[in-house]
Amino acid sequence: MKIQIIIFILTLPMVGLCQNKFSVGVNVNSQISILTIKDSNAPSGIDEKAGLGIGYSLGLQAQYNINEKLFLLSGIHYQNRINRHKIGGIRYPSGIASIQNDITIISIGIPVDFGYSIKSKNQKINYVIGLGGLMNVPVDTKTETKVLHEQMDDEKLTQAENIVDESVFTLGIFGGIEININEKTVLGIEPNVRFTPNKFFLYLYDSKASTIETGITLRTKIK
């Protein structure tokens, strides 16, 4: 039975190609990560707040058209997501300073998205909406922490540590347009919002945080 399932999965793309239902392509995503402090343990007088982190992903994709309007997207992505955290009001001998805490999460993502295509009056453009998720395979987590002085040069803190309880899944919604460049090539432009329930225990005061992400995806597919 397992062999039959494997054979079916391997032959599905060929069946899709024969029926003109299967396409492949590449995608690039830029995103902003919005970190939210859930429980700050900073003492009075310390301003602990979230920052905006810039990240990206890129990968290969496969699309299967279930019918004229519904489609399924999958593939594999390399993901580099940066989450930023700031602490203000730190007293140093040289004066007041702040700390910028950047947490980079590197992972491999395997998406499963369902989309719905809406035809427009312009034959070259279709509108798309959809939802789905990613299975995340952790690769590495890095911390870069700086003390930002007003009177002195910035100072890196090599001993800074964050604990990240990484989630194995991401949920998201997307929408946008598909532009038919020619008979075989399509360009997709799709803003999206994603939620990855990572749990952060942040450097210095062990405060807790989580994130939500928004961005835009550019993808091409070859029919």
URMO-V44585 format. One record per pair of residues at least 12 apart in sequence whose C-alpha atoms are under 6 Angstrom apart, sorted by the first residue. I is the first residue (numbers start at 1). J is the second residue. If there is no record, write none. Layout:
BEGIN
i=I j=J
i=I j=J
END
This chain:
BEGIN
i=21 j=64
i=21 j=65
i=22 j=63
i=22 j=64
i=23 j=62
i=23 j=63
i=23 j=222
i=23 j=223
i=24 j=61
i=24 j=62
i=24 j=221
i=24 j=222
i=25 j=60
i=25 j=61
i=25 j=220
i=25 j=221
i=25 j=222
i=26 j=59
i=26 j=60
i=26 j=61
i=26 j=219
i=26 j=220
i=27 j=58
i=27 j=59
i=27 j=218
i=27 j=219
i=28 j=57
i=28 j=58
i=28 j=217
i=28 j=218
i=29 j=56
i=29 j=57
i=29 j=216
i=29 j=217
i=30 j=55
i=30 j=56
i=30 j=215
i=30 j=216
i=31 j=54
i=31 j=55
i=31 j=56
i=31 j=214
i=31 j=215
i=32 j=53
i=32 j=54
i=32 j=213
i=32 j=214
i=32 j=215
i=33 j=52
i=33 j=53
i=33 j=83
i=33 j=212
i=33 j=213
i=34 j=52
i=34 j=211
i=34 j=212
i=34 j=213
i=35 j=50
i=35 j=210
i=35 j=211
i=36 j=50
i=36 j=209
i=36 j=210
i=36 j=211
i=37 j=209
i=38 j=208
i=38 j=209
i=39 j=207
i=39 j=208
i=40 j=207
i=41 j=205
i=41 j=207
i=42 j=205
i=46 j=88
i=46 j=89
i=47 j=87
i=47 j=88
i=48 j=86
i=48 j=87
i=49 j=86
i=50 j=85
i=51 j=84
i=51 j=85
i=52 j=84
i=53 j=82
i=53 j=83
i=53 j=84
i=54 j=82
i=55 j=80
i=55 j=81
i=55 j=82
i=56 j=80
i=57 j=78
i=57 j=79
i=58 j=77
i=58 j=78
i=59 j=76
i=59 j=77
i=60 j=75
i=60 j=76
i=61 j=74
i=61 j=75
i=62 j=74
i=62 j=75
i=69 j=116
i=69 j=117
i=70 j=115
i=70 j=116
i=71 j=114
i=71 j=115
i=72 j=113
i=72 j=114
i=73 j=112
i=73 j=113
i=74 j=111
i=74 j=112
i=75 j=110
i=76 j=109
i=76 j=110
i=77 j=108
i=77 j=109
i=78 j=108
i=79 j=106
i=79 j=107
i=79 j=108
i=80 j=105
i=80 j=106
i=81 j=104
i=81 j=105
i=82 j=103
i=82 j=104
i=83 j=102
i=83 j=103
i=84 j=101
i=84 j=102
i=85 j=101
i=86 j=99
i=86 j=100
i=86 j=101
i=87 j=99
i=97 j=148
i=97 j=149
i=98 j=147
i=98 j=148
i=99 j=146
i=99 j=147
i=99 j=148
i=100 j=145
i=100 j=146
i=101 j=145
i=102 j=143
i=102 j=144
i=103 j=142
i=103 j=143
i=104 j=141
i=104 j=142
i=105 j=141
i=106 j=139
i=106 j=140
i=107 j=137
i=107 j=138
i=107 j=139
i=108 j=136
i=108 j=137
i=109 j=134
i=109 j=135
i=109 j=136
i=110 j=134
i=110 j=135
i=111 j=133
i=111 j=134
i=112 j=132
i=112 j=133
i=113 j=131
i=113 j=132
i=114 j=130
i=114 j=131
i=114 j=132
i=115 j=129
i=115 j=130
i=116 j=128
i=116 j=129
i=116 j=130
i=124 j=179
i=124 j=180
i=125 j=178
i=125 j=179
i=126 j=177
i=126 j=178
i=127 j=176
i=127 j=177
i=128 j=175
i=128 j=176
i=128 j=177
i=129 j=174
i=129 j=175
i=130 j=173
i=130 j=174
i=131 j=172
i=131 j=173
i=132 j=172
i=133 j=170
i=133 j=171
i=133 j=172
i=134 j=169
i=134 j=170
i=135 j=168
i=135 j=169
i=136 j=168
i=136 j=169
i=145 j=157
i=161 j=203
i=162 j=201
i=162 j=202
i=162 j=203
i=163 j=200
i=163 j=201
i=164 j=199
i=164 j=200
i=165 j=198
i=165 j=199
i=166 j=198
i=167 j=197
i=167 j=198
i=170 j=195
i=170 j=196
i=171 j=194
i=171 j=195
i=172 j=193
i=172 j=194
i=173 j=192
i=173 j=193
i=174 j=191
i=174 j=192
i=175 j=190
i=175 j=191
i=176 j=189
i=176 j=190
i=177 j=189
i=184 j=222
i=184 j=223
i=185 j=221
i=185 j=222
i=186 j=220
i=186 j=221
i=187 j=219
i=187 j=220
i=188 j=218
i=188 j=219
i=189 j=217
i=189 j=218
i=190 j=216
i=190 j=217
i=191 j=215
i=191 j=216
i=192 j=214
i=192 j=215
i=192 j=216
i=193 j=213
i=193 j=214
i=194 j=213
i=195 j=212
i=198 j=210
END
